[in-house]
């Protein structure tokens, strides 16, 4: 099975040769097509009886910034994907053998889950713990996004996909930026192609924004206004159209307009909005100083953030007294209250109709 699978994949011969070596211990069964940064294969480690993923990524380029795979494997954190094996195939390709997180990635979870304020804070904090561990060894991930954050065995967020990770040499504060994931590129990487530790902080801020329900469409056309759409449609060449879309998105990034705070649900408090603005500031010097500072800030504000979340499509505020906002058959909103979140009764104290007004009223009453 391994031999037939390896011979049929579309990959360089050096990668096929290394897969044959690894196949002594791993039964390969699937190649992933999601993402374009290298090659990813899934299989079963017959010795450890565990599901594994093998990621090959391009090793060529400036060796001053290269991460020795075995050095990265030595970085241990519950929020970094465990590296079981690593190596080089030749002068062009390197690979990692990691645990395969069968529960998918954060992108998948965001699609099917409405995160509440506290859960968004906690997931971001987990990511920041992993980022901090990488930064302690002077590693920059450079491609932090929900698709590269996996769900571990206990449900925790785990940073993976090390194809863009690079080493920051001592004495330097920036290295060349990664060309991947235009949406998540920090402004300085768009303007000067430079990337520092603050770039990873920026990307964590974008992830927090998404976890809280912020609008960040992956379809490039969604970012174009009417005039830009007309200009795009006037371009005949497909490649030039793609470049035009990227340029429009980059313009929004450099102007600090990639995030639209008005797209956040009304129960996201101002303190979290200020947190996102600081983490994603267009000036790297005005972001959180490091991953630890960002993490500490989230811990400090966590107790003050109203614990709103969506359950079965209904906004809930959890606390000593819990509240939920519903609609009657005529579309009129009303509020129910509960002490045990099992027995609910209508609370006629609330007289507002807009979601934002009701949230504000509920927050005020819940504080008393």
N, C-alpha and C positions, 0 to 999 in steps of 0.2 A: 504493500500500500504506500509506504513512504517513498520508495523508488519511483513508482508511477506518478505520485503527486508531485514530487520534486521536478521530474522531467517535464511536466506539463505547465509549470508556472512560467510567467513572463517576468524574468529577472536576469540580471547579469550572471555570467558563468561563475564568477568568483563567489557569488551568493549561493548559487546552487551547490557549489562544491562544499561550502561551509555547512549548508543544510544537511548534506550527506554525512558529514562528520558528526553533527549534532544528532542525527537520526539514530545513532547507536543507543541513545538514551531516551529520545523523544519521538513519539509517534505523531507526525504532523498530519493535520486533517483539514485545515482551512486557511485561506489567505484573506486578509481583510482589505476592503477597497475604500473604507472610510478614511479621508485625509490623504494628502499627497506627499507627506514628508517622509520618504523612504518606503520600506517594505515591512509589513507586519504579518507574521504567521502564527497560527495557534496550534497547539498540540497537547499531548499528555506525556508527562515525564513518567516513564515506566518504573523508574527506581524509587522516586519519591511519591508516586501515585498522586500527582497534583497537576492541575491545569496550568499551562504556561503559555506565555507569548514571547515571540522572538522578534525583535525590532532591528532591522538593518537601516543605517543612515549613512549619508555621505560624509566621509572623513577628510576629503581633500580640502585645500584652502590654506589659510595661515595657521601653521602649527603652534604659534605662540598662544592661541586661544583654545587649543584642543583640550578636551577633557579625557584623561586616561580612563577608559571604562572601568578598570579595576579600582581606581581611586574613587570613582563615584559609587561603586558597589560598597565601599567602606562607610559611606554616609548612612547612618541608621536613624530612622524616624518612623513612628507609626503612621505618619502622613506622607511618606515617600514610598513609592512602589519598590518592593523588595527585589534587589538584583541578585539572581542566583548564579549567573555566569556572564562573562563579557569578554570581548576580545576584538582583534582586528583580522580582516580577511586579507587585505593587501594595503596598498597605499591609498586606496579610495574609499573603502567601506569598513565600518565598524558595526558591532552588534551588541545587544543586551538580551539576556534571557531573564524574564521577570515573571512573577506570579500573574496569572490571568484572572482579572476581576470579573467574574461571570455575571455580576449584577449590573454591568454596564458603566456608563460614565455620567457625569453631572448634566451633560446636554440632554441625555435621555430622561434623566430624573426631572429636569426643569420642564420638559415637554408634558409630562404626565402628573406633575405635582405642583400644587400651589404652596410655595413656601411662606411661612409666616415670618414676622420680624425676628423673633428669637431664633428660629431655626436657621434663618439666613445669617444671623450673626455667628451662630455656632459653627456653621459650615465654613464660613470665611475664616474664622479663627483657626480651624483645623488646617486649612490651606496655608495660612500664615505661619503655623508651626513648621510645616514642611519647607516653606520658602526660607524661613530663618535657618533651618539646618543646612540647606544648600548654600546660603550666603555665608555662613560661618566658614565654609570651605572655599569661599570665593567663587562659587559656581552661580551663574545666572541662567535661569531657565529660558527666558526670552519668548516663550510660547504658551504662557498660562492662559487657558480658556476652558470653558466647561467640558469640551470634548477631550481635553487632556487631563481632567480630574476624574479619577475612577472611584467607584463605590467599593470599599473594602468589605471583608467578611462580617465585621460588626456594624456595617453601615457608615463607617467613617469616610471622610474625603481623603483620597490618596493621590498625590501628584505623580503623574507618569509621563510617557512620551518624551524621552530625553534626546530626541534627534536634533533639537536646536540649542541644547545646553552648551555653554562655553565657560572657559575659565577666565577670571579677571586677574591678570598678572599683578603682582605687588607693585605699588607705585602708580598704578593707573586707576582712573575713576570711570572710564567708559571703554567699550569695545564696539566693533561694528554691529549694527542691528541685524536681526533676522528678517528675512523677506517674507515670512509667512504671516497669515492671519491679519490682513490689513485692518480689520475692524478693531483689533486689540493693540495695534501699534501705538506706543506713546508718542505725543507730538514731537519730541526732540528727535526720535528715530526717523520721523517723516522728513523733518527739516534738514538735519545734519547727518542722518544715518548713524547716529551714536546711540549707545544703549548702556545704561548704568544700573546699579542696584535699584534705583528709583523706578526703572522701567517695569520691573516685576511688581513693585508696589502699585503702580498705575493699573496693571492688568488685574491685580486682586481687587482693586476698587471697581473695575468694570464688572467683575464677577459678582461682587456684592450687589451692585445695581441690578443685575439680571436676577439674582436670587430673590430680591425684594419685589420683583415684578416689573422692572424697567424694560422699556421697549428697545430692543436691539435686533432688528431683523437681519437674517443672514442673506436674504435676497437683495443683491446690489441695487436693483431697480427701485426698491422701496425707499432708498435714500435720495432719489432725484426729485427735485421740484418740477413744476410744469415746464419751465423754460429749459431746464437741464434734460428733461425727458425728450423734448422736441429736438434739442441739439444731439442727443444720443441717437434718436431715430434717423437723423439725417446722415449719420456715419454708416457707410456701406460695409466696411471691413469689420468682421467679427472681433478680431484681435484689438483693433483700434477702439471698438465699442467697450471692450473690457477694460482697456487702459483708461478710457474716459470715465467710466464708473469709479474705478480706483482713485482717480485724480479728484473726483467730486467728494468721495469719502475722506480722502486725505485732507482736503480743504476744511471739511467739518472738524476733523481731528485737531488740526493746528489752530482752529478758531475756538476750540473748546465746546463744540456743538454736537459731539457724537452722543452725548448724554442729554436726554430730555426729562428733566425732573417732573414735569407735569404728567408724564406717563406712569409715574409710580402710583400705586393705590393710595387712597386718602388716609389710610391708617398708618402709613409710613411717617414717623415723626420727623420734625425738623432736625433733631440731633443726628439722625441717620443720613439725612440729606446733606448736612454739613460734613459729615464723615466722608461721604462719597466725593463731594467737591474737593475736599482736601487730598484724598488719595489719588484723584485723577486731575489734579491741578495741571495746567499747561506748563507751569514752571516747575521743573523737577525739585528745585530747592525748597518749594513750598509744600511738598507732599510730606507724609510721615517720614521721619528720619530713617527708619528701617522697619523690617517686618515685626520685630518685637514691639516697637512703639505703636504700630498699628494694632497689634494684637492686644496690648495693654489698654489702649483706648477703647476697644470694643468691650473688653471685660469691665472697664469702669462705667460704661454707659448702659450695659446690659440690664441692670436692675431698674433703670429708669425708663426703659422702653416698653410701651404697652404690648402685651403678648397677644397680638392679633394674628389670626391665621384663617385660611379658608377650609371649611369642612363640607364636603359634598356640595360645593358651590355656594355655601353660605358663610359670610364673614362672622367670625367668633372672636370675642375678647375673653381670655381666660384670666381668672383671678379669684379672690375670695368670693366675690359674686361674678358670675360669668354672664355675658350678654351675647346675643346674636341678632343680626338684622335680616329680616325676611320681607317678602312681598306677598300681598293678598292677590286674589284673582283679577283685581282691577289694576294691578301694578303699583299699588300704594305701599310704601315701606312702613314697617312697624318693628318694634323691638321686643324681644323676650328676654327674661332674666331667669337665672338658675343658680342655686347654691351647690348642686351636686352634678350638674351637666347631664342629668338624666330627666329630671322633672322640670319643665319649662312653663312659665306663665307670662302672659302679655304684661308689659310695663307701660302704662299710659303716661308716665312722666315725660316721655319724649314726644315732642310735637313738631319736629323738623321732618322734611321729606328728602332733601338731597343727601346722598351718601356721606359727603364730607361733613355736613352739619350734624348728622346723626353720630358720626364717629367722634366729632369734637364733644358733643353733649355726653356721650357715653364715657369718654375718657375723663371728663371733668367729674362725673358722678362716681366713677370707679375709684377716684382718688380720695373720696370722702368716706 
